[in-house]
Amino acid sequence: MSEAGIGRKGDTITVEFRVRFAECDSFGYLHHAKYWEYFEQARTELLRQNGFRYRDLEKQGVNFVVYKCDCTYKAPIRYDDVVAVTVRVVRMSRTRVDHDYEIRLDGVTTCVAHTTLACVGPDGKPILMPDSLWGEDEEDQSES
């Protein structure tokens, strides 16, 4: 597993997606709800990049739930477009992780978003991240 735990402020990953026909609305644009699936997949890949699988965390009784999210759609994305989704850790504490997202099509930003994830136990109540997820340096990584 990573010495940095599940990640550190500034960690990023970019994942490419080709828009499928079934993901489009009646106008031929990527449906707004599908963006969140792309964000989740990119976030899962970032976790995997740091040596963790979400399903293994769930088995340990550790879950991350979306506490807050927002999104700004700047330009449409259409069927068969290939987009690059970048996710970046912007804040981490023992109880939450904040991510920023950007979707680019042909180098142009089409969407920006943000999520705050809360660490919760199987009962849905907030918990502290276990030491194994936090990494060696346990100082709060939030912005001052």
LINPEQUI-V62249 format. One record per residue. N is the residue number from 1. RES is the residue in three letters. D_CENTER is the distance of its C-alpha to the mean C-alpha in Angstrom with 1 decimal. Layout:
# LINPEQUI-V62249
N/RES/D_CENTER
N/RES/D_CENTER
This chain:
# LINPEQUI-V62249
1/MET/19.2
2/SER/17.9
3/GLU/20.1
4/ALA/17.0
5/GLY/15.6
6/ILE/11.9
7/GLY/11.5
8/ARG/13.2
9/LYS/12.9
10/GLY/12.8
11/ASP/11.1
12/THR/9.8
13/ILE/9.6
14/THR/10.8
15/VAL/11.1
16/GLU/14.0
17/PHE/14.7
18/ARG/18.2
19/VAL/18.5
20/ARG/20.7
21/PHE/23.5
22/ALA/22.5
23/GLU/19.3
24/CYS/21.6
25/ASP/23.5
26/SER/27.3
27/PHE/27.3
28/GLY/25.5
29/TYR/22.3
30/LEU/18.8
31/HIS/18.5
32/HIS/16.4
33/ALA/14.8
34/LYS/13.7
35/TYR/11.3
36/TRP/9.0
37/GLU/9.5
38/TYR/8.7
39/PHE/5.3
40/GLU/5.0
41/GLN/7.1
42/ALA/5.7
43/ARG/3.0
44/THR/6.4
45/GLU/8.3
46/LEU/7.4
47/LEU/8.5
48/ARG/11.4
49/GLN/12.3
50/ASN/13.1
51/GLY/15.3
52/PHE/13.7
53/ARG/13.3
54/TYR/11.8
55/ARG/15.2
56/ASP/17.1
57/LEU/15.4
58/GLU/16.4
59/LYS/19.9
60/GLN/20.1
61/GLY/19.6
62/VAL/16.2
63/ASN/13.6
64/PHE/10.5
65/VAL/11.0
66/VAL/9.7
67/TYR/12.5
68/LYS/12.2
69/CYS/10.7
70/ASP/12.5
71/CYS/12.8
72/THR/15.7
73/TYR/17.0
74/LYS/19.4
75/ALA/20.8
76/PRO/20.9
77/ILE/19.6
78/ARG/22.1
79/TYR/22.9
80/ASP/22.9
81/ASP/21.0
82/VAL/18.9
83/VAL/15.8
84/ALA/13.6
85/VAL/9.9
86/THR/8.9
87/VAL/5.9
88/ARG/7.7
89/VAL/8.2
90/VAL/10.9
91/ARG/12.2
92/MET/12.7
93/SER/15.5
94/ARG/16.9
95/THR/15.6
96/ARG/12.3
97/VAL/9.2
98/ASP/8.4
99/HIS/5.9
100/ASP/7.7
101/TYR/7.4
102/GLU/10.7
103/ILE/12.3
104/ARG/15.7
105/LEU/18.7
106/ASP/21.6
107/GLY/20.4
108/VAL/20.2
109/THR/17.3
110/THR/17.1
111/CYS/14.2
112/VAL/12.2
113/ALA/9.9
114/HIS/8.6
115/THR/7.3
116/THR/9.1
117/LEU/8.8
118/ALA/12.3
119/CYS/13.7
120/VAL/16.4
121/GLY/19.1
122/PRO/20.4
123/ASP/22.3
124/GLY/19.4
125/LYS/20.7
126/PRO/18.9
127/ILE/19.4
128/LEU/19.1
129/MET/16.9
130/PRO/19.5
131/ASP/20.9
132/SER/19.7
133/LEU/16.0
134/TRP/16.9
135/GLY/18.8
136/GLU/22.2
137/ASP/22.0
138/GLU/21.4
139/GLU/21.6
140/ASP/19.2
141/GLN/16.9
142/SER/16.7
143/GLU/18.3
144/SER/22.0
